Amino acid sequence: MAETQEQWYNRQAIEQLAQHIPFERDTASKSEQIEMLRGLVIRHGRSMEPEMFGFEARNELVRLGLWDRIGPEQEA
């Protein structure tokens, strides 16, 4: 299924934030960026395809405990 333009923009925002966070030196800015990323993932993550994310973004989302919120909810 193809992404809509809005889904693409949301995924790009999540990917770019996730890729930038490990390199942020200012702890206040880093905390703020993590909260922005968390908000984006909570709001839009379920409508995204996990396979569309790059390696670095995926690793950071896993590290932050947000990867399970990407893609449709899995039944246990």
Buried (B, 14 or more C-beta within 10 A) or exposed (E): EEBEEEBEEBBEBBBEBBBBBEEBEEEEEBEEBBEBBBEBBEEBBEBBBEEBBEEEBBBBBEEBEBBEBBBEEEEE
